[in-house]
Amino acid sequence: MYLFDNNFVIDIITNREGISEKYSDIVIFCLKYKQAYLSTSQLHNLRFVFKKHYKDYYQDYLIFEKKCKIIKTPSYVDFETALAEMDMDDYLIELSAQVVNAKILTFDKKFIVMSNLAMHPDDFYQLALSKTESENIPFLDLKATQQELSTELEQSFDRVLNSGWYILGPEVDAFEAEFAAYCEAKHCVGVANGLDALHLALLALGVQPGDEVIVPSNTYIATWLAVSQCGAIPVPVEPDAATYNIDPTRIEAAITARTKVIIPVHLYGQPADMAPILAIARKHGLRVLEDGAQAHGSRYQGKRIGAHGDVVAWSFYPGKNLGAYGDGGAITTDDPEIADRINVLRNYGSRVKYVNEVRGFNSRLDPLQAAALRVKLKVLDEWNARRANIAARYSHELVNTDLILPTVPTWAEPVWHLYVVQHPQRENVQKALQAAGISTLIHYPIPPHLQTAYAELSFAEGDFPIAERIHQNVLSLPIGPHLDNAGVEAVIAALKATANA
Ligand SMILES: Cc1ncc(COP(=O)(O)O)c(C=O)c1O
């Protein structure tokens, strides 16, 4: 990111005599890659200077200003610093640059001497030319989400801070209404995190100690932990080896007189096959809780995940497709009774302050997180589309390698929370990618039934061989709304070099 000092902006726009063409290249580059910033503290001066001294260029300036991202000038100033004493304008620009970790491009020599962030455009040019081709590729660039939405987030956080409502209240209400509509569900209740969403949903479905709940053997441990938190017993069912999701044809064999609920997980952002699961539940009088923690926006048979089963549990952990800037969770459902029960359970078992109907919990969605989620919900479809483009590139380009690529059934519209491949020498592939500066992750290295946390269930290696094989071979490639083309190409090239047939 680059913040343009006033002298640089003026020289470029007025095309000052003798100014090198490379400076306009820099500006075009920064604008193209959405890396061009101006500080709010500059706007007044810049407009004034153009209006007063460079009238003919005023319209050009306004167009340029519109294309830049405006970054706030913080109020946390320290007037004692040397830069503040030398030049207050420069000091405020530096404060803004610090907010987004930007470099400042300036012709002002004194500014360059006084500030670690300020640099001459010539040095920028040299740096860009000398840059080696490959840059490190993170698994997911979370900071970039903040940078893209910084203005909207700032506004929404300010709104909450100024509202005086810091627990539940209008921001949470608004998010719940918007997220329910997005998920094509009638109700949404915000809770503190995804694990609580699962736990409270199970309680709302009437799960009691000693009951059995069917869970995938191939999932993140949270799905199992929620069952255990109710004193119930997780009963694992193997996945379909192609889709990684619970295999509906294996569910009935796991049902006993004590079974109460089935929890399909829409793992990696791909919906589980809900129709046969719902048919089995109906036949046996069971309830269905969907774990949607990885599937914000995905569709099953054309309808969004949100209310296919009795209730869906959501996580807004920062790395999720719809992620907060801290913990957050929710449930969605079409059933008003389930929504009402969770609404009471999340708030000390209370509907009216100091009147407690049941022994509840403190598990409320934070209004600051709700405000951020409202901003991010607006771009969720666009960001999911960016993920889908990356997934399509991977699937197209990696088809002739010896990697096993994801399978998408015709009824599924996944949202590519993760792009998971399999390789029998997974560790070697991961090391080769790491050597090329590419970060990958494993979702997940140890299945829940082999975790020490579940030693008391006495499962042994070999009990769930499909899940175990998946856990041994899977590797998640970098994917996210801010992974650019060059990054995708680099991942593909590295994989072709290491995992060729
Ligand atoms: C499948 C699944 N279920 C549940 C959770 C729990 O969510 P949280 O971390 O918000 O508690 C997660 C996320 O980590 C998850 O991936």
The ligand as a Tripos MOL2 file, in Angstrom:
@<TRIPOS>MOLECULE
LIG
   16    16     1     0     0
SMALL
NO_CHARGES

@<TRIPOS>ATOM
      1 C1        -16.9740  -27.6310   10.9990 C.3       1 LIG1
      2 C2        -16.8390  -26.6800   12.1530 C.ar      1 LIG1
      3 N1        -17.7310  -26.7380   13.1560 N.ar      1 LIG1
      4 C3        -17.6770  -25.8960   14.1970 C.ar      1 LIG1
      5 C4        -16.6820  -24.9580   14.3180 C.ar      1 LIG1
      6 C5        -16.6040  -24.1310   15.5450 C.3       1 LIG1
      7 O1        -16.6440  -22.7560   15.3410 O.3       1 LIG1
      8 P1        -15.9690  -21.7300   16.3570 P.3       1 LIG1
      9 O2        -14.5050  -21.7950   16.1680 O.co2     1 LIG1
     10 O3        -16.5600  -20.4170   15.9640 O.co2     1 LIG1
     11 O4        -16.3790  -22.1140   17.7320 O.co2     1 LIG1
     12 C6        -15.7480  -24.8430   13.2860 C.ar      1 LIG1
     13 C7        -14.7250  -23.7840   13.2790 C.2       1 LIG1
     14 O5        -13.6980  -23.7090   13.7350 O.2       1 LIG1
     15 C8        -15.8140  -25.7410   12.1860 C.ar      1 LIG1
     16 O6        -14.9180  -25.6810   11.1910 O.3       1 LIG1
@<TRIPOS>BOND
     1     1     2 1
     2     2     3 ar
     3     2    15 ar
     4     3     4 ar
     5     4     5 ar
     6     5     6 1
     7     5    12 ar
     8     6     7 1
     9     7     8 1
    10     8     9 2
    11     8    10 1
    12     8    11 1
    13    12    13 1
    14    12    15 ar
    15    13    14 2
    16    15    16 1
@<TRIPOS>SUBSTRUCTURE
     1 LIG1         1 GROUP 0 **** ****
